[in-house]
Amino acid sequence: MQLTKHTDYAFRVLIFLAMKDDEELATIKEISEFFDISRSHMMKIVQKLANASFVLSIRGKQGGIKLGKPTKDINLRDIVELMEATLKPVDCTSQPCRLNPGCTLKSILFTGQKQYMEHIGQYTVADLIQKARPK
């Protein structure tokens, strides 16, 4: 399974925010420049994360964004399910496949996807970061 850029950047935003101090705010501009992607694309990603409460958006001159939940409460599976338009590895019905009655590819791919989602569901954003420790 290959994740879309949308999901990839959602993970990057969450990791970026997780590596900041708890109350430190980031801006869309700062994040989009850091990852060298368009500001409008970053706004869509952050808006989706904010609508699901993974990110807290604070408006105003001193506003910005920060994590909306503790890192241990942001499950990777939840992010994939939020960001991906479809999780179906194959669609044998949109143009009915002539092989469908005797083909087991669909079953194999769906089983693999289920195992993949179960695996990433064991991890949170906390598992993705290593905060610098004072010496």
N, C-alpha and C positions, 0 to 999 in steps of 0.2 A: 504494500500500500504506500503510495506516495502522497504526502500531505501537500495541500496547496500553499502558495506563498502567503496567502492570507493567514493560515494557521501557523506557519513558520514564524511570521512576524508577530503574531499574537504571543507566542512563546517568548520571543525575544523581548517584547515590551514588558512582559511579566518578570522576566529575569532581570532586565535593566532596572525596573522599579524595586525589585526585591534586594538588589545590591546597594540601594540607597539607604540612608538612615530612615527609620520608621516615619518620621514626620517631614522629611525632606520632599518637596514637590519637584516634579519634572514637568517640562512643557512638551507639547507636540513638536514644536520646532526643534528643541534639543534632541529629542528621540529620532525624529526623521533625519536630521543632519548626522547623528551618530551612526545610523544604519544606512545612510545615503539612499533613502527612498523618498518618494514624493510626500509632501505634507498632507495632501488630500487623501492619499491612500492610508496614511497613518491615522488620520482623523476617523476614517471608517472603521478601522480596526479597534481603536480606542473606544469609539462610541459603542460598538458591539460589546466589548468587554465591560464598559461602564453600565450598559443596560442590564447586564447579567450580574452586576455588583462585584465583579472581579477587580474592577478599577473604580476608584472614587475620583470624580471630576469636580474640581472646585473652581468656580467662575470668578472673574474679577481681575483687577490689576495684579494682585499678588497670588492669583490662582495658579492652578496646575493640576497634575494628576499624581496619584499614589495608589498603592494597592488598597483594594476595598476589603480585603480579608487577610488574615494571617497566611503566610506562605504554606503552612502545613494544612490549610483548609482549601487550597486551590489544587484540585486533582487534575492531572494531565488529561485523563479521559474526558472530563467535563469540558475542557478547553477544545479538544478535538471535536466533540459532539456539537459544541456551540458554533465553531467556526466553519466546519465543513458543510457544504451544501447537501451532499449526499454521502452516505457511508456504504452504499451498495457497491461491492467490487465489480459486479457485472449485472447487466439488465437483459435478461433473455426474453422479455415480453414486449419491449417497446417496438421492435420489429421482430415478430415471433420467429424464433430460431427453428429451423427444420431439424436440427440435431437434438432439440430439447427432450424428447421422450427417452432417448438412450444415453444422454450425456451427463456425466457426473461432475463436470468442471465447476458448475455453479455451487454445488454442495461443498466441494473442496475449498473453493475460494471463500465462501461464507464461513466455514469452520476456521480457516486461517485468520480471517478478519476478526472473528470472535475471540480467538486466542490472543491476537495482537491487542485488541481493546482491553481484555482482561489484564494483560501484562502491563500496559501503560497505566491502567487504573490503580496499580499498586504504588504509584509515585505521585508526588506533589511538587510544587514549585520549590519547596524547601529542599528537596532532594537534588535540585539543579544548581544550587548556589553554594559557594563557599565564601563566607564573609571574611574579610581580612581580620586576623586576630592581632591584638596589641602585643608587641614584643616585650 
